Amino acid sequence: MADRNKTIAGQGWRGLSESEAALRHRRDGPNELPRGQRRSILAVLVGVLKEPMLLLLLAGGAIYFLIGDAAEATLLLLFGTFSVLVSLIQESRTERVLESLRDLSSPRALVIRDGMQMRIPGRDVVCGDFIILAEGDRVPADICLLEARNLSADESLLTGESVPVRKCSGNPGDAMQGLRPGGDDLPVAFSGTLVVRGSGMGEVIAIGAKTEIGKIGASLLSLRPETPRLQAQTARLVRIFGAIAAICSLVVLVYYGLRWKEWLDGVLAGITLGMSLIPEEFPVVLTVFTAMGAWRISRAHVLTRKAAAIETLGAATVLCTDKTGTLTENRMSIAELRPWKGAGIAIGAGIRLPVDCYDLLATGIAASAVLPSDPIDRAFHAMSDQLPATTGRQFVREYGLQPDLLAMTNVWQEASADGKGLIAAKGAPETIGALSGLNADELDMLRQNVDEMGREGMRVLGIARARGDLGALPGSQLGFNYQFIGLVGLRDPLRTDVPAAVAQCRSAGIRVVMMTGDYPATAGAIAAAAGIDTAGLITGDELERMDEAALDAQIGHTGIFARIMPQQKLRLVEAFKRRGDVVAMTGDGVNDAPALRAAHIGIAMGGRGTDVAREAASIVLLRDDFSSVVAAIRLGRRIYDNLRKAMAFIVAVHVPIAGLALLSLVFGWPMLFGPIHIAFLEMVIDPVCTLVFEAEREEENVMRRPPRNPRTSLFSVNLLGWGFVQGAITLLVTGGLLLYGWHNGVAEDDSRALVFTALMACLATLIIVDRSFSTSLRAAIMRRNLPLGIVLSIVALFIVSIHSFSLSRELFRFGTLDGGDIALIAGASLLLCILLETTKKLFTRRAD
């Protein structure tokens, strides 16, 4: 192909230039499957028109038209229109947030552009890109394989056959269009399939809808996710309140009709009571909080893949983390070379490598990946300039790392007189030592050297080599006669923010446990520097010999698990769950997927993690570091706290609204509030919940309190009780003003104006009180919340406007307020504040 723009530099490929890639992206579009249509404005309108609150508003407007009150009918219809506009704005806002999250969740691809390796979103891959594939990657497009090293792929998504198929290398100039998924030894890796073994590199030949999966992608649009637990709880509660509202409205209608023969007034009274009882804000608040919460967490470089994870984050009691790239910077560099027969040397700036270390370093480089993507392989290649140039060497075969054999081997053909090739191996020191046939004394000396290097925080690898006949290569690494060359120590610095993040977890009641494949001494050194409990340490071999009872007895006071195989992590997660812990776990490999799925909160690495791990996880770290995990827990607690504050406020608000309506009925007084008043209150409640409480900052003690009980429902007895108590006290204060007015012969319109304005002032008090579970009232008032100031200013402006113009007073059937009335309203608001602050601590000793 003439436009491939490839150049060979040693074993490298240049790939497309950024400008050429941008041109092709504009020409061919993004690399993504067909996506479901966004909800149209008409669809949103239809959904809004099904809402009970809007139906009641429209019914109230129709009744006012029937009784000849066009002004009130028009105002109700305007409120209904405003409700529709709010719904459209919320839908648009939520869709924009979800769209940005979809962009973040796009599978990542490792491409070569301008001769450099870089990770880009899968949607930005273009035809002609060179893609590097490694074990655990999901193939981002249809790719012609130029290199395939022991490469196998799971194509069950396309073929239904779960057995992996082998791949071979091919030529993009050959006809590829007739090739279909399924069968061994095809030179094509298909989009959406998973690399389960080996590695390779290839050129993209089809993207998006032109790929094999794109041709059948429409069927994916029919998939529907299950309803999240919080959404199901909310819907059930709204249905219960809706049924109660319907019954109460019917009773009021019959009561009005039979007692006063005023059926239309009865309908209005029933509509008013129904509107006051239905907490239709619940689902709106939950939707907005979930979407905005996921967006806020994404700003901390954490992608939420499952909405339930936001709820569960605040309940985590154990955080299982690996070491490399999470606690450390994943920036490996060779710190020490120890030839088996010769003097070792610490590597540093300005150090000249002695000749007796050449063989050790050269063998280590030969045992590393040809196209290095792993930090360890990159560390070896970074020191290649310390060695004399090698010529005439050709790569032949790779023996990859196996779960039961912690070593990898590369076979090279060299220009040698005997025709034999170089076999270079690197891996766990004990594994390489055993492969090299070291005797018991030599293995003991090997362990002493490894322990000494490990205590200095180094990751230690053993290096060995062999000579072999390339015409009859064995099926595994065990078939070579290795010679042990020496040890290489690599250092990966601890991230500077890790100790503080671990300390935050400890103060929040969360145990941090390290699970790593590293040597015990290395794991212990890093754990001590990070502040992780080093009192207990269990190795993978010891774990293998333990039964469930022994493990359960040890796991409660063990902070480090070293030399752990990925499949052993699942057993550890299950053991923590048996203790009653809520487990969050980080992982990045294919074999980590079962443990990530089993954990309550699976946390996958977005940078170095495999697509298999990301798809099994609940959340994905877009930046692979431990502080992102802690930030996600902090935000998860904040979001859940604020959601509960909003829900308590909604319950509290509806109690006095419904109570004042019922109070008029009980005493046989004229209806105090009509649909127009309830509609106005709803116009205040919605933005308060979705804007003010969502934007509220976290509690001061958010990371200084124990995890909440995950079995506690969002609508717990404590939360509902606090909401009803707030509402009852508010009803007591505002109802007292109503009784005061009637007892003193205050005119109906004057009393309505007094009580309604007092209710609005009390709602502002409720907002201030509910802003915090733990801080003082003064701290809550002083805490910055821009939406709160905007919403309260707008509401105050509306109230002043209503009282300032005769037309608006007539529409709301308000009388006039004098200085004494204003004093009564201020006194009622102050009294409510004192009563609520006095009783709050009885119900909110903890935010959960």
Secondary structure, 3 states (H helix, E strand, C coil): CCCCCCCEECCEECCECHHHHHHHHHHHCCCCCCCCCCCCHHHHHHHHHCCHHHHHHHHHHHHHHHCCCHHHHHHHHHHHHHHHHHHHHHHHHHHHHHHHHHHHHCCEEEEEECCEEEEEEHHHCCCCCEEEECCCCECCCEEEEEEEEEEEEECHHHHCCCCCEEECCCCCCCCCCCCCCCCCCECEECCCCEEEEEEEEEEEEECHHHCHHHHCHHHHHHCCCCCCHHHHHHHHHHHHHHHHHHHHHHHHHHHHHHHHCCHHHHHHHHHHHHHHHCCCHHHHHHHHHHHHHHHHHHHCCEEECCCHHHHHHCCCCEEEECCCCCCECCCCEEEEEEECCCCCEECCCCCCCCHHHHHHHHHHHHCCCCCCCCHHHHHHHHCHHHCCCCCCCEEEEEECCECCECEEEEEEECCCCCCCEEEEEEECHHHHHHHCCCCHHHHHHHHHHHHHHHCCCCEEEEEEEEEECCCCCCCCHHHCCCEEEEEEEEECCECCCHHHHHHHHHHCCCEEEEECCCCHHHHHHHHHHHCCCCCCEEEHHHHHHCCHHHHHHHHCCCCEEECCCHHHHHHHHHHHHHCCCCEEEEECCHHHHHHHHHCCEEEEECCCCCHHHHHHCCEEECCCCHHHHHHHHHHHHHHHHHHHHHHHHHHHHHHHHHHHHHHHHHCCCCCCCCHHHHHHHHHHHHHHHHHHHCCCCCCCCCCCCCCCCCCCCCCCHHHHHHHHHHHHHHHHHHHHHHHHHHHCCCCHHHHHHHHHHHHHHHHHHHHHHHCCCCCCHHHHHHCCCHHHHHHHHHHHHHHHHHHHCHHHHHHHCCCCCCHHHHHHHHHHHHHHHHHHHHHHHHHCCCCC
